[in-house]
């Protein structure tokens, strides 16, 4: 930012100040970019889990209360308090907070999420019990209320995909599609890029991947929501040299039992929390996201940027970047997914992914929005 332009006091709000997680990583990079342009940036958070970028000041309000209800309400109220105390020129919101100048919606309305995501659980008792627990949890009704308040109070709303934009309008009929801007995520291309043949071979050897193995990769923190159960069932329909690698930190015990019952346990690897995701994608043959709900999967975009063959269910905002023949409608349709993977395995590795020039993508559109608003 040149000296002739206005230096502003800006707050970014997010419960966790971290570099792990798609939304958290975006918020970290946005605050870094704003500070690099000369702005005075505070990051209002419940807890700080990482070293802040140069010029960014974490304002930690704590995680008061022993339940999600109290923690969520505490953060919403404390954000409001810190905003008034900080006398900010601009507030960029990414959480269930009541007041901000721009609200970035990275998850979609909770009501629509419930409708779509319930299909991830087996029909019958498991699904009914899941929905019963959701309706019983007071925090979910608080989130419903906060969602309604922030949609009515926030002057500018930005969705991370057309998929999310349409779901917001569906949940909040007072809004129209023209009221909501769309800016897609963009992976850090300095980290996510295609490997050379030599690098890919070295990565596969270091991970003990056999020369004839076809590695199917997926990434999930919520194994049920991201269709891991159905992927294991799909693996049982594929030839012996097809293997499934799952990146994500949840306990895999019941999925390993399923794999054992289907006779494919030796072909499934649960890798836990993977710090080096670029290497994970670069040694993978096909990346699949059998999700029952994803606002705009960063993993799909990262895998594309790393040169993977990628396929996803239609219930994911980042399918916007996939050809129609790489998108399947139903993540529980195991035969369809097996056929898709067999077909993709025969295709050559794709050319380097090119981002569209005519679309709002990444950090830069937000910087432009914020600075234009400040100068008004």
ZALO-151816 format. One record per residue (C-alpha): residue number from 1; chain; x, y, z. Coordinates in steps of 0.25 Angstrom, whole numbers. Layout:
BEGIN
+-----+-----+-------+-------+-------+
: seq : mol :    xx :    yy :    zz :
+-----+-----+-------+-------+-------+
: NUM :   A :     X :     Y :     Z :
...
+-----+-----+-------+-------+-------+
This chain:
BEGIN
+-----+-----+-------+-------+-------+
: seq : mol :    xx :    yy :    zz :
+-----+-----+-------+-------+-------+
:   1 :   A :     0 :     0 :     0 :
:   2 :   A :     6 :    14 :    -4 :
:   3 :   A :     7 :    24 :     7 :
:   4 :   A :    -4 :    33 :     0 :
:   5 :   A :   -14 :    22 :     2 :
:   6 :   A :   -22 :    20 :    15 :
:   7 :   A :   -16 :    11 :    26 :
:   8 :   A :   -28 :     5 :    34 :
:   9 :   A :   -31 :    -2 :    46 :
:  10 :   A :   -36 :   -16 :    42 :
:  11 :   A :   -42 :   -28 :    50 :
:  12 :   A :   -43 :   -42 :    45 :
:  13 :   A :   -52 :   -51 :    54 :
:  14 :   A :   -50 :   -66 :    54 :
:  15 :   A :   -51 :   -76 :    66 :
:  16 :   A :   -37 :   -82 :    64 :
:  17 :   A :   -25 :   -75 :    59 :
:  18 :   A :   -18 :   -86 :    52 :
:  19 :   A :   -12 :   -91 :    39 :
:  20 :   A :   -18 :  -104 :    40 :
:  21 :   A :   -32 :  -105 :    33 :
:  22 :   A :   -37 :   -99 :    20 :
:  23 :   A :   -44 :   -87 :    26 :
:  24 :   A :   -34 :   -85 :    37 :
:  25 :   A :   -23 :   -85 :    26 :
:  26 :   A :   -30 :   -75 :    18 :
:  27 :   A :   -32 :   -65 :    30 :
:  28 :   A :   -17 :   -66 :    33 :
:  29 :   A :   -13 :   -63 :    19 :
:  30 :   A :   -24 :   -51 :    18 :
:  31 :   A :   -19 :   -45 :    31 :
:  32 :   A :    -4 :   -47 :    26 :
:  33 :   A :    -8 :   -40 :    13 :
:  34 :   A :   -15 :   -28 :    19 :
:  35 :   A :    -3 :   -26 :    29 :
:  36 :   A :     7 :   -26 :    17 :
:  37 :   A :    -1 :   -15 :    11 :
:  38 :   A :     1 :    -6 :    23 :
:  39 :   A :   -12 :    -8 :    30 :
:  40 :   A :   -13 :   -10 :    46 :
:  41 :   A :   -19 :   -24 :    47 :
:  42 :   A :   -25 :   -30 :    59 :
:  43 :   A :   -29 :   -45 :    59 :
:  44 :   A :   -40 :   -47 :    69 :
:  45 :   A :   -40 :   -62 :    72 :
:  46 :   A :   -44 :   -71 :    83 :
:  47 :   A :   -30 :   -78 :    83 :
:  48 :   A :   -17 :   -75 :    76 :
:  49 :   A :   -11 :   -88 :    71 :
:  50 :   A :     0 :   -83 :    62 :
:  51 :   A :    10 :   -72 :    61 :
:  52 :   A :     3 :   -59 :    55 :
:  53 :   A :     8 :   -53 :    42 :
:  54 :   A :    17 :   -41 :    43 :
:  55 :   A :     8 :   -29 :    47 :
:  56 :   A :    -4 :   -37 :    51 :
:  57 :   A :    -8 :   -36 :    66 :
:  58 :   A :   -16 :   -47 :    72 :
:  59 :   A :   -27 :   -43 :    81 :
:  60 :   A :   -30 :   -55 :    89 :
:  61 :   A :   -44 :   -55 :    96 :
:  62 :   A :   -43 :   -69 :   102 :
:  63 :   A :   -52 :   -81 :   101 :
:  64 :   A :   -61 :   -79 :   113 :
:  65 :   A :   -71 :   -90 :   118 :
:  66 :   A :   -71 :  -105 :   118 :
:  67 :   A :   -81 :  -107 :   106 :
:  68 :   A :   -82 :  -103 :    92 :
:  69 :   A :   -94 :   -95 :    94 :
:  70 :   A :   -87 :   -86 :   104 :
:  71 :   A :   -74 :   -85 :    96 :
:  72 :   A :   -81 :   -81 :    83 :
:  73 :   A :   -89 :   -71 :    91 :
:  74 :   A :   -77 :   -65 :    98 :
:  75 :   A :   -69 :   -64 :    85 :
:  76 :   A :   -81 :   -56 :    78 :
:  77 :   A :   -83 :   -47 :    90 :
:  78 :   A :   -68 :   -45 :    92 :
:  79 :   A :   -66 :   -42 :    77 :
:  80 :   A :   -76 :   -31 :    78 :
:  81 :   A :   -69 :   -25 :    91 :
:  82 :   A :   -56 :   -25 :    85 :
:  83 :   A :   -61 :   -19 :    72 :
:  84 :   A :   -67 :    -7 :    80 :
:  85 :   A :   -54 :    -6 :    88 :
:  86 :   A :   -45 :    -7 :    76 :
:  87 :   A :   -52 :     5 :    69 :
:  88 :   A :   -49 :    -2 :    55 :
:  89 :   A :   -50 :     4 :    42 :
:  90 :   A :   -54 :   -10 :    36 :
:  91 :   A :   -58 :   -24 :    41 :
:  92 :   A :   -57 :   -36 :    33 :
:  93 :   A :   -65 :   -48 :    39 :
:  94 :   A :   -63 :   -63 :    37 :
:  95 :   A :   -71 :   -68 :    49 :
:  96 :   A :   -85 :   -69 :    56 :
:  97 :   A :   -84 :   -54 :    59 :
:  98 :   A :   -95 :   -44 :    59 :
:  99 :   A :   -88 :   -31 :    53 :
: 100 :   A :   -78 :   -29 :    42 :
: 101 :   A :   -76 :   -21 :    29 :
: 102 :   A :   -73 :   -34 :    21 :
: 103 :   A :   -77 :   -48 :    24 :
: 104 :   A :   -70 :   -59 :    17 :
: 105 :   A :   -79 :   -72 :    17 :
: 106 :   A :   -70 :   -84 :    17 :
: 107 :   A :   -80 :   -94 :    22 :
: 108 :   A :   -94 :   -92 :    18 :
: 109 :   A :  -107 :   -91 :    26 :
: 110 :   A :  -108 :  -101 :    37 :
: 111 :   A :  -123 :  -104 :    33 :
: 112 :   A :  -119 :  -108 :    19 :
: 113 :   A :  -106 :  -115 :    24 :
: 114 :   A :  -115 :  -124 :    33 :
: 115 :   A :  -124 :  -128 :    21 :
: 116 :   A :  -113 :  -132 :    12 :
: 117 :   A :  -103 :  -138 :    22 :
: 118 :   A :  -113 :  -147 :    29 :
: 119 :   A :  -111 :  -157 :    17 :
: 120 :   A :   -97 :  -160 :    21 :
: 121 :   A :  -102 :  -169 :    32 :
: 122 :   A :  -109 :  -182 :    30 :
: 123 :   A :  -124 :  -182 :    28 :
: 124 :   A :  -131 :  -186 :    40 :
: 125 :   A :  -127 :  -184 :    55 :
: 126 :   A :  -113 :  -178 :    52 :
: 127 :   A :  -119 :  -167 :    44 :
: 128 :   A :  -131 :  -164 :    53 :
: 129 :   A :  -122 :  -164 :    65 :
: 130 :   A :  -112 :  -154 :    58 :
: 131 :   A :  -124 :  -145 :    55 :
: 132 :   A :  -130 :  -146 :    69 :
: 133 :   A :  -116 :  -142 :    75 :
: 134 :   A :  -115 :  -130 :    66 :
: 135 :   A :  -129 :  -125 :    69 :
: 136 :   A :  -127 :  -128 :    84 :
: 137 :   A :  -113 :  -120 :    85 :
: 138 :   A :  -116 :  -105 :    89 :
: 139 :   A :  -104 :  -100 :    82 :
: 140 :   A :  -110 :  -104 :    69 :
: 141 :   A :  -122 :   -95 :    72 :
: 142 :   A :  -113 :   -84 :    76 :
: 143 :   A :  -106 :   -85 :    62 :
: 144 :   A :  -119 :   -85 :    55 :
: 145 :   A :  -122 :   -72 :    62 :
: 146 :   A :  -108 :   -66 :    60 :
: 147 :   A :  -109 :   -70 :    45 :
: 148 :   A :  -122 :   -62 :    44 :
: 149 :   A :  -117 :   -50 :    51 :
: 150 :   A :  -104 :   -49 :    43 :
: 151 :   A :  -111 :   -51 :    30 :
: 152 :   A :  -120 :   -39 :    33 :
: 153 :   A :  -110 :   -30 :    39 :
: 154 :   A :   -98 :   -32 :    30 :
: 155 :   A :   -97 :   -22 :    18 :
: 156 :   A :   -89 :   -30 :     9 :
: 157 :   A :   -89 :   -46 :     8 :
: 158 :   A :   -79 :   -54 :     0 :
: 159 :   A :   -80 :   -69 :    -2 :
: 160 :   A :   -69 :   -78 :    -5 :
: 161 :   A :   -76 :   -85 :   -17 :
: 162 :   A :   -89 :   -84 :   -25 :
: 163 :   A :   -94 :   -96 :   -18 :
: 164 :   A :   -93 :   -89 :    -4 :
: 165 :   A :   -99 :   -77 :   -10 :
: 166 :   A :  -111 :   -84 :   -15 :
: 167 :   A :  -113 :   -92 :    -2 :
: 168 :   A :  -112 :   -78 :     6 :
: 169 :   A :  -124 :   -73 :    -3 :
: 170 :   A :  -131 :   -86 :    -1 :
: 171 :   A :  -130 :   -84 :    15 :
: 172 :   A :  -132 :   -69 :    15 :
: 173 :   A :  -143 :   -65 :     5 :
: 174 :   A :  -142 :   -51 :     8 :
: 175 :   A :  -128 :   -51 :     0 :
: 176 :   A :  -127 :   -52 :   -15 :
: 177 :   A :  -115 :   -59 :   -22 :
: 178 :   A :  -111 :   -45 :   -27 :
: 179 :   A :  -109 :   -40 :   -13 :
: 180 :   A :   -98 :   -50 :   -10 :
: 181 :   A :   -84 :   -50 :   -17 :
: 182 :   A :   -76 :   -62 :   -20 :
: 183 :   A :   -61 :   -63 :   -18 :
: 184 :   A :   -55 :   -77 :   -19 :
: 185 :   A :   -44 :   -83 :   -11 :
: 186 :   A :   -30 :   -83 :   -17 :
: 187 :   A :   -19 :   -92 :   -11 :
: 188 :   A :    -6 :   -86 :    -8 :
: 189 :   A :     1 :   -90 :   -22 :
: 190 :   A :    15 :   -88 :   -16 :
: 191 :   A :    11 :  -101 :    -8 :
: 192 :   A :     2 :  -109 :   -17 :
: 193 :   A :     7 :  -111 :   -31 :
: 194 :   A :    10 :  -124 :   -40 :
: 195 :   A :    22 :  -132 :   -37 :
: 196 :   A :    32 :  -137 :   -47 :
: 197 :   A :    32 :  -151 :   -51 :
: 198 :   A :    45 :  -153 :   -42 :
: 199 :   A :    39 :  -146 :   -30 :
: 200 :   A :    26 :  -154 :   -31 :
: 201 :   A :    34 :  -167 :   -32 :
: 202 :   A :    42 :  -164 :   -20 :
: 203 :   A :    30 :  -160 :   -12 :
: 204 :   A :    23 :  -173 :   -15 :
: 205 :   A :    35 :  -181 :   -12 :
: 206 :   A :    37 :  -174 :     2 :
: 207 :   A :    22 :  -177 :     5 :
: 208 :   A :    24 :  -192 :     1 :
: 209 :   A :    15 :  -191 :   -11 :
: 210 :   A :    17 :  -203 :   -20 :
: 211 :   A :    20 :  -200 :   -35 :
: 212 :   A :     6 :  -206 :   -39 :
: 213 :   A :    -2 :  -200 :   -28 :
: 214 :   A :   -13 :  -190 :   -32 :
: 215 :   A :   -14 :  -181 :   -20 :
: 216 :   A :   -28 :  -175 :   -18 :
: 217 :   A :   -27 :  -163 :    -8 :
: 218 :   A :   -37 :  -156 :     0 :
: 219 :   A :   -36 :  -146 :    12 :
: 220 :   A :   -46 :  -145 :    23 :
: 221 :   A :   -47 :  -140 :    37 :
: 222 :   A :   -62 :  -145 :    38 :
: 223 :   A :   -61 :  -159 :    32 :
: 224 :   A :   -76 :  -161 :    32 :
: 225 :   A :   -79 :  -148 :    25 :
: 226 :   A :   -68 :  -151 :    14 :
: 227 :   A :   -73 :  -164 :    11 :
: 228 :   A :   -62 :  -173 :    15 :
: 229 :   A :   -71 :  -184 :    18 :
: 230 :   A :   -76 :  -184 :     4 :
: 231 :   A :   -61 :  -183 :    -1 :
: 232 :   A :   -57 :  -196 :     6 :
: 233 :   A :   -69 :  -203 :     0 :
: 234 :   A :   -65 :  -198 :   -14 :
: 235 :   A :   -51 :  -203 :   -12 :
: 236 :   A :   -56 :  -217 :   -10 :
: 237 :   A :   -62 :  -216 :   -24 :
: 238 :   A :   -48 :  -212 :   -30 :
: 239 :   A :   -36 :  -221 :   -34 :
: 240 :   A :   -26 :  -225 :   -23 :
: 241 :   A :   -16 :  -214 :   -27 :
: 242 :   A :   -25 :  -203 :   -24 :
: 243 :   A :   -22 :  -197 :   -10 :
: 244 :   A :   -29 :  -186 :    -2 :
: 245 :   A :   -21 :  -176 :     6 :
: 246 :   A :   -29 :  -167 :    16 :
: 247 :   A :   -23 :  -154 :    21 :
: 248 :   A :   -30 :  -149 :    34 :
: 249 :   A :   -29 :  -150 :    49 :
: 250 :   A :   -41 :  -157 :    53 :
: 251 :   A :   -41 :  -171 :    60 :
: 252 :   A :   -43 :  -181 :    49 :
: 253 :   A :   -46 :  -193 :    57 :
: 254 :   A :   -60 :  -196 :    52 :
: 255 :   A :   -56 :  -194 :    37 :
: 256 :   A :   -44 :  -203 :    39 :
: 257 :   A :   -55 :  -214 :    44 :
: 258 :   A :   -63 :  -211 :    32 :
: 259 :   A :   -51 :  -213 :    23 :
: 260 :   A :   -47 :  -226 :    30 :
: 261 :   A :   -61 :  -231 :    28 :
: 262 :   A :   -60 :  -228 :    13 :
: 263 :   A :   -46 :  -234 :    12 :
: 264 :   A :   -39 :  -221 :     8 :
: 265 :   A :   -33 :  -217 :    21 :
: 266 :   A :   -19 :  -219 :    16 :
: 267 :   A :   -22 :  -210 :     4 :
: 268 :   A :   -27 :  -198 :    13 :
: 269 :   A :   -17 :  -188 :    20 :
: 270 :   A :   -22 :  -178 :    30 :
: 271 :   A :   -11 :  -168 :    31 :
: 272 :   A :   -16 :  -159 :    42 :
: 273 :   A :   -13 :  -144 :    42 :
: 274 :   A :    -4 :  -142 :    30 :
: 275 :   A :     5 :  -129 :    31 :
: 276 :   A :    10 :  -130 :    17 :
: 277 :   A :    -2 :  -131 :     8 :
: 278 :   A :     5 :  -127 :    -5 :
: 279 :   A :    13 :  -140 :    -4 :
: 280 :   A :     0 :  -147 :    -1 :
: 281 :   A :    -6 :  -142 :   -14 :
: 282 :   A :     6 :  -144 :   -22 :
: 283 :   A :     8 :  -159 :   -19 :
: 284 :   A :    -7 :  -161 :   -21 :
: 285 :   A :   -13 :  -166 :   -35 :
: 286 :   A :   -28 :  -162 :   -33 :
: 287 :   A :   -33 :  -153 :   -22 :
: 288 :   A :   -48 :  -155 :   -19 :
: 289 :   A :   -57 :  -148 :   -10 :
: 290 :   A :   -70 :  -156 :    -7 :
: 291 :   A :   -76 :  -145 :     2 :
: 292 :   A :   -90 :  -143 :     6 :
: 293 :   A :   -88 :  -128 :     8 :
: 294 :   A :   -76 :  -119 :     5 :
: 295 :   A :   -77 :  -104 :     3 :
: 296 :   A :   -65 :  -103 :    -6 :
: 297 :   A :   -55 :  -114 :    -3 :
: 298 :   A :   -41 :  -109 :    -2 :
: 299 :   A :   -36 :  -123 :    -4 :
: 300 :   A :   -42 :  -124 :   -18 :
: 301 :   A :   -35 :  -111 :   -22 :
: 302 :   A :   -22 :  -115 :   -16 :
: 303 :   A :   -22 :  -128 :   -23 :
: 304 :   A :   -25 :  -122 :   -36 :
: 305 :   A :   -13 :  -112 :   -34 :
: 306 :   A :    -4 :  -124 :   -31 :
: 307 :   A :    -8 :  -131 :   -44 :
: 308 :   A :   -17 :  -142 :   -39 :
: 309 :   A :   -28 :  -148 :   -46 :
: 310 :   A :   -40 :  -143 :   -38 :
: 311 :   A :   -54 :  -148 :   -36 :
: 312 :   A :   -65 :  -143 :   -26 :
: 313 :   A :   -80 :  -144 :   -22 :
: 314 :   A :   -89 :  -133 :   -27 :
: 315 :   A :   -91 :  -129 :   -12 :
: 316 :   A :   -78 :  -120 :   -13 :
: 317 :   A :   -76 :  -106 :   -17 :
: 318 :   A :   -63 :  -108 :   -24 :
: 319 :   A :   -69 :  -118 :   -34 :
: 320 :   A :   -70 :  -105 :   -42 :
: 321 :   A :   -56 :  -107 :   -46 :
: 322 :   A :   -58 :  -122 :   -51 :
: 323 :   A :   -63 :  -127 :   -64 :
: 324 :   A :   -77 :  -132 :   -63 :
: 325 :   A :   -72 :  -146 :   -65 :
: 326 :   A :   -64 :  -146 :   -53 :
: 327 :   A :   -76 :  -142 :   -44 :
: 328 :   A :   -85 :  -153 :   -38 :
: 329 :   A :   -99 :  -150 :   -33 :
: 330 :   A :  -100 :  -160 :   -21 :
: 331 :   A :   -88 :  -162 :   -12 :
: 332 :   A :   -95 :  -175 :    -7 :
: 333 :   A :   -95 :  -181 :   -21 :
: 334 :   A :   -84 :  -191 :   -19 :
: 335 :   A :   -85 :  -198 :   -33 :
: 336 :   A :   -85 :  -184 :   -40 :
: 337 :   A :   -72 :  -180 :   -32 :
: 338 :   A :   -65 :  -193 :   -35 :
: 339 :   A :   -68 :  -191 :   -50 :
: 340 :   A :   -63 :  -176 :   -49 :
: 341 :   A :   -50 :  -180 :   -42 :
: 342 :   A :   -47 :  -191 :   -52 :
: 343 :   A :   -49 :  -182 :   -64 :
: 344 :   A :   -41 :  -171 :   -58 :
: 345 :   A :   -29 :  -181 :   -55 :
: 346 :   A :   -28 :  -183 :   -70 :
: 347 :   A :   -27 :  -168 :   -73 :
: 348 :   A :   -14 :  -161 :   -74 :
: 349 :   A :   -10 :  -151 :   -63 :
: 350 :   A :   -16 :  -138 :   -66 :
: 351 :   A :    -9 :  -125 :   -71 :
: 352 :   A :    -6 :  -115 :   -61 :
: 353 :   A :   -18 :  -109 :   -56 :
: 354 :   A :   -21 :   -95 :   -61 :
: 355 :   A :   -30 :   -85 :   -52 :
: 356 :   A :   -40 :   -78 :   -60 :
: 357 :   A :   -36 :   -63 :   -63 :
: 358 :   A :   -51 :   -58 :   -62 :
: 359 :   A :   -54 :   -62 :   -48 :
: 360 :   A :   -52 :   -56 :   -34 :
: 361 :   A :   -43 :   -66 :   -27 :
: 362 :   A :   -34 :   -66 :   -15 :
: 363 :   A :   -30 :   -54 :    -6 :
: 364 :   A :   -28 :   -43 :   -16 :
: 365 :   A :   -43 :   -40 :   -18 :
: 366 :   A :   -45 :   -39 :    -3 :
: 367 :   A :   -34 :   -29 :    -2 :
: 368 :   A :   -40 :   -21 :   -13 :
: 369 :   A :   -54 :   -21 :    -6 :
: 370 :   A :   -48 :   -17 :     8 :
: 371 :   A :   -39 :    -6 :     3 :
: 372 :   A :   -50 :     0 :    -6 :
: 373 :   A :   -60 :     0 :     6 :
: 374 :   A :   -50 :     7 :    14 :
: 375 :   A :   -47 :    18 :     4 :
: 376 :   A :   -62 :    21 :     3 :
+-----+-----+-------+-------+-------+
